[in-house]
Amino acid sequence: MIQNPETHLNKLKRSATLAINERSDKLANEGKTIYRFGIGQSPFPIPDMVTKTLQGNAFRKNYLPVDGLFELRQSVAKYHQHTDTVAIEPEQVLIGPGSKELIFTLQLVLGGSTIIPTPCWVSYGPQGQILKRKTEFIQTNYADNWRLLPNQLTKTIKGVSGPHLLILNYPGNPDGLTYNQDELEKLANICRKNNVIILSDEIYGRLHHKGKHISIARFYPEGTIISSGLSKWCAAGGWRLGHFAFPKELKNIRNTMACIASETYSCVTTPVQYAAVKAYQDHTNMEEYLFHCRRILETIGYYCATTLATAKVKIQPPIGAFYLFPDFGPFKALLKRKNIHDSETLCEKLLQDSGVVLLPGSVFGRPKNELNARLAYVNFDGALALQNSRSLSKERKLTIDHLGDIVAEVKQGINHIITWLER
Ligand SMILES: Cc1ncc(COP(=O)(O)O)c(C=O)c1O
């Protein structure tokens, strides 16, 4: 018997980031040299103490409370109190199997519409599509550093039926940029005035290259849900542990999400939750680890951005995370001769001709005919890079030369892009 999925689900594709990883593996297995700037995965090993704690707790076999292990919620709450200076109690925290699942459930629970500035993370939109949720994308601009401007937000709130959920992600995937305090305050004030709930996706917050991430919850604590987890800063994407911190005012939403969790995934893997407690409590080791991760990412990100900029690619130096969002618009005429008119063809041809994997801007919500793409500078050995950075005193500046051969593939990949563009 043949059965088809519901019509609105027929057009769904696999998430672009996961699909590109499978494609890169396939090409590499076929013997092609691949420069993997595709997948957004931390290159670093999980901190030793966290892995050891997971091993030590592997015997734990029972389900945990749906909301998450109390000790973990307590540690996450303390972390937010301390770093974001927002008053969060353990009762306001919800642990989930990755923040992706929590974001999906939030969009399921809320009425009204979602507002998303683009370029944006690949999954917000498709989640809305699965849920038949009204989604309004706001096109931000290169000239504004891809930031959502207050007037764009106000106009959108007026034009789209509420209640509204605004998803803000900073430091951002795919651009590696963030908001300053003034920008956050202005957006927070508009949201307060219009009763907009903010989902503040701060999964890269601890990977702000200078360790200076500011949460918008500081300026709008009663309407902001902070989203984060172990996937990026702790390099544990495959462990599937994310968390939301809700304002007290949104406790009904939190409770409904927990009810849904109880009928779907039940709880996050028990040993992983115990290991996560360690990750949030062992401040000294984690800060040491993060210092080096940040310094390495800053060095490599800056190298990639400046090398591309020197070759006339439009690009901003990154502030956090491990992404760049280059715009190849200045090469429009040359690309036209190669029959390239959009970001998808650009990435496909680049991959075929030179083995460089980038993800087209179109999957991040940008118009198809723009010539931008995401470059994830994570194709280096993170363990060796950590060793290298640790051998250099904290006071000294880590340069790309210090990293030597560790970044050979990154350098070659960037050079291949430039040669291909100029060919
Ligand atoms: C901006 C952003 N938000 C959320 C997620 C989801 O992360 P996880 O489900 O692993 O917590 C990702 C993962 O790539 C991301 O880049």
The ligand as an SDF file (V2000), in Angstrom:
LIG
                    3D

 16 16  0  0  0  0  0  0  0  0999 V2000
   21.7920   28.9620   15.9330 C   0  0  0  0  0  0  0  0  0  0  0  0
   21.5430   27.5650   16.3880 C   0  0  0  0  0  0  0  0  0  0  0  0
   20.5310   27.3420   17.2300 N   0  0  0  0  0  0  0  0  0  0  0  0
   20.2610   26.1070   17.6640 C   0  0  0  0  0  0  0  0  0  0  0  0
   21.0080   25.0240   17.2530 C   0  0  0  0  0  0  0  0  0  0  0  0
   20.6270   23.6600   17.7660 C   0  0  0  0  0  0  0  0  0  0  0  0
   21.5690   23.1320   18.6010 O   0  0  0  0  0  0  0  0  0  0  0  0
   21.2860   21.8620   19.5190 P   0  0  0  0  0  0  0  0  0  0  0  0
   19.9780   21.2770   19.1170 O   0  0  0  0  0  0  0  0  0  0  0  0
   22.4150   20.9460   19.2530 O   0  0  0  0  0  0  0  0  0  0  0  0
   21.2510   22.3910   20.9270 O   0  0  0  0  0  0  0  0  0  0  0  0
   22.0780   25.2080   16.3680 C   0  0  0  0  0  0  0  0  0  0  0  0
   22.8540   24.0620   15.8860 C   0  0  0  0  0  0  0  0  0  0  0  0
   23.5470   24.0900   14.9130 O   0  0  0  0  0  0  0  0  0  0  0  0
   22.3600   26.5300   15.9370 C   0  0  0  0  0  0  0  0  0  0  0  0
   23.3740   26.7830   15.1000 O   0  0  0  0  0  0  0  0  0  0  0  0
  1  2  1  0
  2  3  1  0
  2 15  2  0
  3  4  2  0
  4  5  1  0
  5  6  1  0
  5 12  2  0
  6  7  1  0
  7  8  1  0
  8  9  2  0
  8 10  1  0
  8 11  1  0
 12 13  1  0
 12 15  1  0
 13 14  2  0
 15 16  1  0
M  END
$$$$
